[in-house]
Amino acid sequence: RTLRYGDVNLRPRADQRRDQFSSQFSLAMPHTLASGLTLEPLLGLKLRHQRDAALTERDAGTYALRLSAARDSAVDGVLGLRVRYDAINFRNDRGWRADAELLGRPTLYRQAGIRQAGFASVPAAGRFELPASGNHRLGYDGKLGLSHHGRDSRFEVSAFASRDNGASDVGLSTSYRYAF
């Protein structure tokens, strides 16, 4: 942020640290519909824990902000479907594979801490509470992938989209493996 007021022209700096831990447990029951086509319904739980460290701005003089640490824990249900199509010749392990996965994650339980903020120059009087980041009741994960298996190589392309606690993430990844 930049502070400009009268003769004040400051650009404070701060280092933010966030630790996240998540673990997902799923039960899947694959059903083969046709040669190479598999449907897998998924059911499970996802545990999430996030800790935002305290933060104090530097180079802001009397206008430096100070934020307290906060923790956020949640348990999400996992409901989803995975679809896979294999067009691979298993005798020589060559061919194509396409994957798609869609997971919905309704929040079953959430406990969020409250962060407090204030100016570093006014230790007690200028403190106020920051509202929690809303109750986002549904998260999702989606993934599409395509891979080609050669005799000694494998090429994969996959795209994903995710939403967790109101924050979205999208991406694309590619990989090439060669065995020699």
MIVEX-571407 format. One line per field, with one value per atom (N, C-alpha, C, CB): residue number from 1; residue in one letter; x, y, z negated. Coordinates in steps of 0.2 Angstrom, whole numbers. Glycine has a CB too. Layout:
<atoms>
selum = (NUM|...) $
bake = (A|...) $
xx = (X|...) $
yy = (Y|...) $
zz = (Z|...) $
</atoms>
This chain:
<atoms>
selum = (1|1|1|1|2|2|2|2|3|3|3|3|4|4|4|4|5|5|5|5|6|6|6|6|7|7|7|7|8|8|8|8|9|9|9|9|10|10|10|10|11|11|11|11|12|12|12|12|13|13|13|13|14|14|14|14|15|15|15|15|16|16|16|16|17|17|17|17|18|18|18|18|19|19|19|19|20|20|20|20|21|21|21|21|22|22|22|22|23|23|23|23|24|24|24|24|25|25|25|25|26|26|26|26|27|27|27|27|28|28|28|28|29|29|29|29|30|30|30|30|31|31|31|31|32|32|32|32|33|33|33|33|34|34|34|34|35|35|35|35|36|36|36|36|37|37|37|37|38|38|38|38|39|39|39|39|40|40|40|40|41|41|41|41|42|42|42|42|43|43|43|43|44|44|44|44|45|45|45|45|46|46|46|46|47|47|47|47|48|48|48|48|49|49|49|49|50|50|50|50|51|51|51|51|52|52|52|52|53|53|53|53|54|54|54|54|55|55|55|55|56|56|56|56|57|57|57|57|58|58|58|58|59|59|59|59|60|60|60|60|61|61|61|61|62|62|62|62|63|63|63|63|64|64|64|64|65|65|65|65|66|66|66|66|67|67|67|67|68|68|68|68|69|69|69|69|70|70|70|70|71|71|71|71|72|72|72|72|73|73|73|73|74|74|74|74|75|75|75|75|76|76|76|76|77|77|77|77|78|78|78|78|79|79|79|79|80|80|80|80|81|81|81|81|82|82|82|82|83|83|83|83|84|84|84|84|85|85|85|85|86|86|86|86|87|87|87|87|88|88|88|88|89|89|89|89|90|90|90|90|91|91|91|91|92|92|92|92|93|93|93|93|94|94|94|94|95|95|95|95|96|96|96|96|97|97|97|97|98|98|98|98|99|99|99|99|100|100|100|100|101|101|101|101|102|102|102|102|103|103|103|103|104|104|104|104|105|105|105|105|106|106|106|106|107|107|107|107|108|108|108|108|109|109|109|109|110|110|110|110|111|111|111|111|112|112|112|112|113|113|113|113|114|114|114|114|115|115|115|115|116|116|116|116|117|117|117|117|118|118|118|118|119|119|119|119|120|120|120|120|121|121|121|121|122|122|122|122|123|123|123|123|124|124|124|124|125|125|125|125|126|126|126|126|127|127|127|127|128|128|128|128|129|129|129|129|130|130|130|130|131|131|131|131|132|132|132|132|133|133|133|133|134|134|134|134|135|135|135|135|136|136|136|136|137|137|137|137|138|138|138|138|139|139|139|139|140|140|140|140|141|141|141|141|142|142|142|142|143|143|143|143|144|144|144|144|145|145|145|145|146|146|146|146|147|147|147|147|148|148|148|148|149|149|149|149|150|150|150|150|151|151|151|151|152|152|152|152|153|153|153|153|154|154|154|154|155|155|155|155|156|156|156|156|157|157|157|157|158|158|158|158|159|159|159|159|160|160|160|160|161|161|161|161|162|162|162|162|163|163|163|163|164|164|164|164|165|165|165|165|166|166|166|166|167|167|167|167|168|168|168|168|169|169|169|169|170|170|170|170|171|171|171|171|172|172|172|172|173|173|173|173|174|174|174|174|175|175|175|175|176|176|176|176|177|177|177|177|178|178|178|178|179|179|179|179|180|180|180|180) $
bake = (R|R|R|R|T|T|T|T|L|L|L|L|R|R|R|R|Y|Y|Y|Y|G|G|G|G|D|D|D|D|V|V|V|V|N|N|N|N|L|L|L|L|R|R|R|R|P|P|P|P|R|R|R|R|A|A|A|A|D|D|D|D|Q|Q|Q|Q|R|R|R|R|R|R|R|R|D|D|D|D|Q|Q|Q|Q|F|F|F|F|S|S|S|S|S|S|S|S|Q|Q|Q|Q|F|F|F|F|S|S|S|S|L|L|L|L|A|A|A|A|M|M|M|M|P|P|P|P|H|H|H|H|T|T|T|T|L|L|L|L|A|A|A|A|S|S|S|S|G|G|G|G|L|L|L|L|T|T|T|T|L|L|L|L|E|E|E|E|P|P|P|P|L|L|L|L|L|L|L|L|G|G|G|G|L|L|L|L|K|K|K|K|L|L|L|L|R|R|R|R|H|H|H|H|Q|Q|Q|Q|R|R|R|R|D|D|D|D|A|A|A|A|A|A|A|A|L|L|L|L|T|T|T|T|E|E|E|E|R|R|R|R|D|D|D|D|A|A|A|A|G|G|G|G|T|T|T|T|Y|Y|Y|Y|A|A|A|A|L|L|L|L|R|R|R|R|L|L|L|L|S|S|S|S|A|A|A|A|A|A|A|A|R|R|R|R|D|D|D|D|S|S|S|S|A|A|A|A|V|V|V|V|D|D|D|D|G|G|G|G|V|V|V|V|L|L|L|L|G|G|G|G|L|L|L|L|R|R|R|R|V|V|V|V|R|R|R|R|Y|Y|Y|Y|D|D|D|D|A|A|A|A|I|I|I|I|N|N|N|N|F|F|F|F|R|R|R|R|N|N|N|N|D|D|D|D|R|R|R|R|G|G|G|G|W|W|W|W|R|R|R|R|A|A|A|A|D|D|D|D|A|A|A|A|E|E|E|E|L|L|L|L|L|L|L|L|G|G|G|G|R|R|R|R|P|P|P|P|T|T|T|T|L|L|L|L|Y|Y|Y|Y|R|R|R|R|Q|Q|Q|Q|A|A|A|A|G|G|G|G|I|I|I|I|R|R|R|R|Q|Q|Q|Q|A|A|A|A|G|G|G|G|F|F|F|F|A|A|A|A|S|S|S|S|V|V|V|V|P|P|P|P|A|A|A|A|A|A|A|A|G|G|G|G|R|R|R|R|F|F|F|F|E|E|E|E|L|L|L|L|P|P|P|P|A|A|A|A|S|S|S|S|G|G|G|G|N|N|N|N|H|H|H|H|R|R|R|R|L|L|L|L|G|G|G|G|Y|Y|Y|Y|D|D|D|D|G|G|G|G|K|K|K|K|L|L|L|L|G|G|G|G|L|L|L|L|S|S|S|S|H|H|H|H|H|H|H|H|G|G|G|G|R|R|R|R|D|D|D|D|S|S|S|S|R|R|R|R|F|F|F|F|E|E|E|E|V|V|V|V|S|S|S|S|A|A|A|A|F|F|F|F|A|A|A|A|S|S|S|S|R|R|R|R|D|D|D|D|N|N|N|N|G|G|G|G|A|A|A|A|S|S|S|S|D|D|D|D|V|V|V|V|G|G|G|G|L|L|L|L|S|S|S|S|T|T|T|T|S|S|S|S|Y|Y|Y|Y|R|R|R|R|Y|Y|Y|Y|A|A|A|A|F|F|F|F) $
xx = (4|0|4|-5|2|5|2|6|5|2|4|4|-1|0|-5|0|-2|-6|-2|-9|-3|1|8|1|13|20|22|24|17|18|18|13|23|23|27|26|24|27|25|26|29|27|29|31|25|26|28|21|31|33|31|40|29|28|29|20|30|31|25|38|21|15|17|9|15|17|10|22|9|3|5|-2|3|4|-2|8|-2|-8|-7|-11|-12|-12|-18|-10|-18|-25|-24|-28|-29|-28|-35|-26|-35|-42|-42|-43|-48|-49|-55|-50|-54|-60|-61|-59|-67|-69|-71|-74|-69|-71|-73|-65|-78|-81|-81|-88|-76|-75|-80|-68|-83|-88|-85|-95|-84|-82|-88|-77|-89|-96|-94|-98|-89|-87|-80|-89|-77|-70|-66|-68|-63|-58|-62|-56|-69|-72|-74|-79|-72|-73|-76|-66|-81|-84|-83|-92|-81|-79|-82|-71|-88|-91|-86|-98|-86|-81|-85|-75|-83|-87|-81|-93|-81|-75|-76|-69|-70|-69|-63|-69|-63|-56|-56|-57|-50|-48|-43|-45|-45|-41|-39|-45|-33|-31|-26|-27|-27|-23|-22|-27|-15|-13|-10|-8|-13|-10|-6|-15|1|5|4|13|6|5|9|7|7|11|12|7|18|19|23|24|20|23|29|18|34|40|40|46|44|45|38|47|34|28|28|22|33|33|27|33|23|18|11|16|12|6|7|5|11|12|7|19|4|-1|1|-6|-2|0|-7|2|-6|-11|-10|-13|-14|-13|-14|-19|-11|-12|-19|-7|-21|-27|-27|-32|-31|-32|-38|-30|-39|-45|-45|-46|-50|-50|-57|-49|-57|-63|-63|-65|-69|-70|-75|-73|-73|-78|-80|-74|-86|-88|-85|-95|-84|-81|-86|-74|-89|-94|-91|-101|-90|-88|-88|-81|-86|-86|-79|-92|-76|-70|-72|-64|-70|-72|-65|-77|-63|-57|-59|-52|-55|-56|-48|-59|-47|-41|-41|-38|-37|-36|-29|-38|-27|-20|-20|-17|-15|-14|-10|-11|-12|-9|-3|-13|-3|3|9|1|9|15|14|16|9|9|9|14|6|6|-2|9|-3|-10|-11|-15|-18|-20|-24|-24|-24|-29|-32|-25|-38|-41|-45|-47|-44|-47|-51|-41|-56|-60|-62|-66|-62|-64|-67|-58|-73|-76|-78|-83|-76|-77|-81|-71|-86|-90|-88|-97|-87|-85|-89|-77|-95|-99|-95|-106|-95|-92|-97|-90|-94|-98|-97|-96|-91|-89|-83|-87|-84|-78|-78|-80|-71|-70|-65|-68|-66|-62|-60|-65|-54|-52|-53|-44|-53|-54|-47|-59|-46|-39|-41|-36|-36|-36|-31|-36|-33|-28|-28|-30|-22|-21|-15|-21|-14|-8|-3|-9|4|9|11|15|9|11|6|12|0|-6|-7|-12|-4|-4|-11|1|-15|-21|-27|-21|-27|-33|-35|-31|-31|-32|-34|-27|-36|-37|-44|-35|-45|-51|-51|-54|-57|-57|-59|-63|-55|-57|-62|-50|-67|-72|-68|-78|-71|-69|-70|-72|-67|-68|-74|-62|-80|-86|-87|-87|-93|-94|-95|-100|-90|-90|-92|-84|-98|-101|-99|-108|-97|-95|-89|-101|-85|-79|-79|-72|-75|-75|-68|-79|-67|-61|-63|-56|-60|-61|-54|-66|-54|-48|-49|-43|-46|-46|-39|-49|-38|-31|-31|-28|-26|-25|-17|-27|-16|-9|-8|-8|-2|0|5|2|5|10|13|7|20|24|28|28|32|36|40|40|44|49|47|56|41|40|32|41|31|24|24|22|18|17|10|17|10|3|2|4|-4|-7|-13|-8|-13|-19|-21|-18|-27|-29|-34|-34|-34|-37|-41|-33|-46|-49|-51|-55|-50|-52|-54|-45|-59|-61|-61|-68|-58|-57|-57|-50|-62|-63|-64|-57|-67|-68|-62|-69|-56|-51|-51|-44|-50|-50|-43|-55|-42|-36|-37|-31|-34|-34|-27|-38|-26|-19|-19|-15|-13|-12|-5|-12|-4|2|4|3|10|12|18|14|19|25|27|24|33|36|41|39|40|44|47|41|54|57|61|61|60|64|70|60|76|82|86|86) $
yy = (-6|0|6|0|12|18|23|21|27|32|39|31|43|49|54|50|58|63|69|59|75|80|79|82|80|78|71|82|67|60|56|56|53|49|43|53|37|31|25|30|20|14|9|13|7|2|-5|1|-9|-16|-21|-17|-27|-32|-39|-32|-44|-51|-55|-54|-58|-62|-69|-61|-73|-80|-84|-82|-89|-93|-100|-91|-104|-111|-115|-114|-120|-123|-131|-121|-134|-142|-144|-144|-149|-152|-160|-149|-163|-171|-173|-175|-177|-179|-187|-177|-190|-197|-198|-200|-203|-204|-212|-201|-214|-221|-220|-224|-225|-225|-232|-222|-232|-238|-238|-240|-241|-241|-245|-242|-243|-247|-246|-244|-252|-252|-253|-258|-248|-248|-251|-240|-249|-252|-253|-248|-256|-257|-251|-261|-250|-244|-238|-242|-238|-233|-235|-231|-231|-232|-226|-234|-227|-222|-224|-221|-219|-220|-214|-219|-216|-211|-211|-214|-205|-204|-201|-199|-203|-201|-201|-205|-195|-195|-188|-195|-187|-181|-177|-183|-171|-167|-163|-162|-163|-159|-154|-164|-148|-142|-138|-137|-135|-131|-126|-135|-120|-114|-109|-110|-107|-102|-96|-106|-90|-84|-81|-79|-80|-77|-70|-78|-68|-60|-56|-59|-50|-46|-39|-46|-36|-29|-26|-29|-20|-17|-13|-12|-12|-9|-3|-13|2|8|12|6|12|16|21|12|21|26|25|33|30|30|27|36|26|23|15|27|12|5|1|3|-4|-8|-14|-10|-17|-23|-28|-22|-34|-39|-44|-41|-47|-53|-59|-53|-65|-71|-74|-76|-78|-82|-89|-77|-93|-100|-101|-105|-106|-108|-115|-104|-119|-126|-128|-130|-133|-135|-142|-131|-145|-152|-152|-157|-154|-154|-161|-150|-162|-168|-168|-169|-174|-174|-179|-177|-176|-180|-179|-178|-184|-183|-189|-180|-187|-192|-192|-192|-197|-198|-202|-201|-200|-203|-204|-200|-211|-212|-216|-216|-214|-218|-220|-214|-227|-229|-232|-235|-230|-233|-235|-228|-239|-241|-249|-240|-251|-258|-260|-259|-265|-267|-272|-270|-274|-279|-275|-283|-269|-265|-258|-264|-257|-251|-245|-251|-244|-238|-236|-239|-230|-227|-221|-233|-219|-213|-215|-209|-210|-210|-203|-213|-203|-196|-197|-194|-192|-192|-186|-193|-186|-180|-182|-179|-177|-177|-171|-179|-172|-166|-168|-164|-164|-165|-159|-166|-160|-155|-156|-154|-150|-151|-146|-149|-149|-144|-144|-147|-138|-138|-140|-130|-145|-148|-145|-156|-143|-139|-134|-144|-128|-123|-119|-119|-118|-114|-109|-118|-103|-97|-93|-93|-91|-86|-79|-87|-74|-67|-64|-64|-60|-56|-49|-56|-47|-40|-36|-39|-29|-25|-18|-23|-15|-8|-5|-9|1|5|3|12|2|0|6|-2|12|17|18|24|15|16|9|20|6|-1|-3|-2|0|-3|1|-3|7|11|10|18|9|9|2|13|-3|-9|-10|-15|-14|-16|-23|-11|-26|-33|-33|-37|-38|-39|-44|-40|-43|-49|-55|-46|-60|-67|-67|-73|-71|-71|-74|-74|-73|-75|-83|-74|-85|-92|-95|-94|-98|-101|-108|-100|-110|-117|-122|-116|-120|-125|-124|-126|-129|-129|-134|-130|-133|-138|-139|-136|-145|-146|-149|-151|-147|-150|-152|-146|-157|-159|-162|-163|-160|-164|-165|-159|-171|-173|-178|-177|-177|-181|-184|-177|-190|-192|-197|-196|-198|-202|-206|-199|-213|-218|-221|-223|-220|-223|-228|-218|-231|-237|-235|-240|-230|-227|-221|-227|-218|-211|-210|-206|-205|-203|-195|-206|-193|-186|-184|-183|-180|-178|-171|-181|-169|-162|-162|-159|-158|-158|-151|-162|-149|-143|-144|-139|-139|-140|-133|-142|-133|-127|-129|-125|-125|-126|-120|-129|-121|-115|-118|-113|-114|-116|-110|-120|-109|-104|-97|-103|-97|-91|-89|-86|-93|-92|-97|-92|-94|-98|-100|-95|-105|-107|-111|-111|-109|-112|-114|-109|-119|-120|-125|-122|-126|-130|-133|-127|-140|-143|-148|-147|-148|-153|-157|-150|-163|-167|-172|-170|-173|-177|-182|-174|-188|-193|-198|-197|-199|-203|-208|-199|-215|-220|-222|-226|-222|-224|-228|-218) $
zz = (0|0|0|-6|2|2|-2|9|-7|-11|-9|-19|-7|-4|-8|3|-12|-16|-18|-22|-15|-17|-15|-24|-19|-18|-18|-22|-20|-21|-14|-26|-12|-6|-8|0|-10|-13|-9|-20|-8|-5|-10|2|-15|-20|-16|-25|-20|-18|-23|-15|-21|-26|-23|-29|-27|-25|-28|-27|-23|-25|-25|-21|-30|-31|-32|-36|-28|-28|-28|-23|-33|-33|-32|-40|-27|-26|-26|-19|-28|-29|-26|-36|-22|-20|-19|-14|-20|-19|-16|-25|-11|-9|-9|-2|-11|-11|-7|-19|-2|2|3|9|4|6|13|1|17|24|26|29|31|33|40|30|44|51|54|53|60|64|71|63|74|81|85|83|90|94|100|95|103|110|110|116|115|116|115|123|110|109|105|115|104|101|94|105|89|82|79|79|75|71|63|72|60|52|48|51|45|40|34|38|31|25|19|27|13|7|2|5|-2|-7|-11|-3|-14|-18|-17|-26|-18|-17|-23|-10|-26|-32|-30|-38|-32|-31|-37|-26|-37|-43|-40|-48|-42|-39|-45|-33|-45|-50|-47|-55|-48|-45|-51|-43|-50|-55|-56|-53|-62|-64|-59|-71|-58|-53|-55|-46|-54|-56|-51|-63|-48|-43|-45|-40|-40|-41|-37|-40|-38|-34|-34|-27|-39|-39|-45|-39|-49|-54|-59|-52|-61|-65|-62|-68|-55|-52|-50|-45|-53|-52|-55|-55|-51|-54|-57|-48|-62|-65|-65|-72|-62|-62|-67|-55|-70|-75|-70|-80|-73|-69|-70|-73|-65|-65|-62|-61|-65|-62|-60|-68|-55|-52|-50|-45|-53|-52|-49|-59|-45|-42|-40|-36|-40|-38|-32|-43|-26|-20|-18|-14|-16|-13|-6|-13|-3|4|8|4|13|18|25|17|28|35|40|35|46|51|55|56|56|60|66|56|72|79|82|83|84|88|94|83|99|105|107|111|108|110|117|105|121|128|128|133|124|123|125|116|129|130|125|138|121|115|116|110|122|124|125|131|128|129|125|136|121|117|121|112|127|131|132|138|132|134|130|132|130|127|121|132|116|110|109|104|108|106|99|111|95|88|87|83|83|81|74|86|70|63|60|58|57|54|47|58|42|35|32|31|29|25|17|26|14|7|2|6|0|-5|-11|-5|-15|-21|-26|-23|-30|-36|-42|-36|-43|-50|-48|-55|-51|-51|-57|-45|-59|-65|-62|-71|-62|-60|-66|-54|-66|-71|-69|-73|-74|-72|-72|-77|-67|-67|-70|-60|-73|-76|-72|-83|-71|-68|-72|-60|-71|-74|-71|-82|-74|-72|-77|-71|-75|-79|-84|-75|-82|-87|-92|-83|-91|-96|-99|-94|-104|-105|-107|-111|-111|-114|-111|-121|-110|-109|-102|-110|-97|-90|-87|-86|-91|-89|-87|-94|-81|-79|-76|-74|-76|-73|-66|-77|-62|-55|-54|-51|-50|-49|-46|-45|-47|-44|-37|-48|-33|-26|-24|-22|-26|-24|-25|-17|-25|-26|-19|-31|-16|-9|-10|-5|-8|-10|-5|-11|1|6|9|11|10|14|19|9|24|30|32|35|36|39|46|35|51|58|61|62|65|68|75|64|80|87|89|92|91|93|99|87|103|109|109|115|110|110|116|104|119|124|121|130|122|119|125|115|126|131|128|134|132|130|124|136|125|120|117|122|119|117|115|122|111|110|110|102|113|113|110|121|105|102|102|95|103|102|98|110|93|89|87|82|86|84|78|90|73|67|65|61|61|58|51|62|46|40|36|36|31|27|20|29|15|8|4|7|-1|-5|-1|-10|5|9|13|4|13|17|23|13|29|35|37|40|41|44|50|39|55|62|64|67|68|70|76|65|79|84|83|91|84|83|88|76|90|95|92|102|94|93|98|86|99|103|100|110|100|97|103|92|102|107|103|112|104|100|105|98|102|106|102|109) $
</atoms>
